[in-house]
Amino acid sequence: MTLTGQQLIGNSESADSADTFQGMNPTTGKPLKTRYHEATTAEVDRAVSMADKIFGTFRDLLAERRADFLEAIVEETLALGDEFLELASAETGHPLARCAMERDRALNQARFFEELLREGSWVDARIDRGDSNRQPLPKPDVRSLLQPIGPVAVFGASNFPIAISVLGADTISAFAAGCPVIVKAHPAHPGTCEMAARAIISAAKRMNMPEGVFSLVQGKGNEVGTHLVQHPKILAGAFTGSLKGGRALMDVAAARSVPIPFYAEMGSVNPIFILPGALEENPEGIADGFVNALTLGVGQFCTNPGLALGIQSDQWDQFSALVSERVAKYPPSTMLHEGIHAAYTEGIIGRSENEDLLLLGESDAEADPSACEAAAYVFETTQQGLVNDPTLLEELFGPASTLVSCAGVDDMVAIAEKLEGSLSATVHGSEEDLIKFKPLLKVLQRKAGRLIFNGYPVGIEVCHSMHHGGPYPAASHSFFTSIGTRCIQRFVRPVCYQNWPNSQLPLALQDENPRGVWRMIDGERTRDEL
Ligand code: NAP
């Protein structure tokens, strides 16, 4: 496929600005050949106006038509073939197998939403029948369901160029909800974004979707994304990335004269609590699992464990030694781009200079900075070390973690209390441990979006029950998830119809229940007609 590096606005291409940038291959440090044009504000405005203009048409399509659109996106993405994976690999340094895994994950996710649409009950239709004879006042007929919010701006993260980018759950769930999407391409993988966008546009054309249902704008600086979020016709934003970027855009969304919901999924420290029963049973297995979770994807997952806590004991010392041995074997590997590599290097230097931290282990082999390589590091400290330097409780993006030895249960609970909101918290233990450490579990329930028992936080199942979010700063709104079918709820709002004529109601609210969806009628779940 020939990439043009232009903005893809509906079915047209545009390159108003002569300012260009290139993607970089982090492994070679060399720029890739295509030049991408910075979007101008006029181009962003055109994309948003087009999306706004066709919103009503797209929203009113039968759900099956939108499901067919998602199916076509899957087909068009598969038709991109290996060229797509090779480009994603060149732009990110991810091995080809990882890129293939990401593509399959993204497409499975799209199929999930396709099924959700065909089944239809996700609209949460509710009907409370009226009663004109009710005393002292007649009861109105009240019905409600979830309806799409309007054009959505999407920002993907650099670490998932396929699964959390143009083809990620943000775009797909917004389409499923009935919202047009404008994606701001990630400057670290602009070509992968363009190829994925072309697949979506081909699918949209083939399925006769209204032009403007999808656009892609490119940009290396923050201006393009900021202008997009400020645009009055954008009605929601979805972001995955750093706390710094997410917070900046949240503030932009909140400062508008009409503020909009901005769903930011950000970084997280993902603590692991290793309780005595688990250490007694399986120290080797937990050390293997922990180091694997820490180094997977060169530590560039939002769910890599940045802290592991245990109670001071001989078993804990033995566990620390096992971790140290395993970390030494980790071969330094290429990070996503120079910016992330520089931030990681700076973070490691800062930790190495911290007198409360002991370097417990590091990769034996030396990292090659010219290939953006990162070595793995594990530090050790105590509760006092965390008190002295609260930045240790923040995400350091990369294969580094800190073991914290606690004096006892109270110490561990006190540290848990200090944790910021996290995407996940993990507990390794026996069932007896869970009883003994109940106060800890109560704290964790307030701190994290996903609680894992005897497992590891990396690897997030795409399913109906998944919650990938958490209290701030893990996410901007702790109620919402960015993975799993529930994430469609970010792009809809309940609309209530009172005493509305049956024929003019949305299908899911009509007496006959023509779509056969589950509804709540007078408080009871049923698929029956009225
Ligand atoms: P990033 O630097 O925040 O970039 C994400 C996107 O936001 C990019 O398109 C970027 O474009 C844009 N952006 C950043 N700052 C902006 C600003 N001030 N104004 C306007 N746009 C802005 O994040 P990243 O380095 O790609 O990703 C790594 C981070 O993502 C890690 O912290 C990781 O934990 C997190 N992450 C979270 C999840 C999750 O599900 N919670 C998943 C994966 C990754 P520009 O570069 O053009 O500004």
Boltz pocket constraint, residues with backbone or C-beta under 6 A from the ligand:
constraints:
  - pocket:
      binder: B
      contacts: [[A, 155], [A, 156], [A, 157], [A, 158], [A, 159], [A, 160], [A, 164], [A, 184], [A, 185], [A, 186], [A, 187], [A, 219], [A, 220], [A, 221], [A, 222], [A, 223], [A, 225], [A, 226], [A, 240], [A, 241], [A, 242], [A, 243], [A, 244], [A, 245], [A, 246], [A, 248], [A, 249], [A, 265], [A, 266], [A, 267], [A, 268], [A, 300], [A, 301], [A, 302], [A, 303], [A, 340], [A, 395], [A, 397], [A, 423], [A, 468], [A, 474], [A, 482]]
      max_distance: 6.0
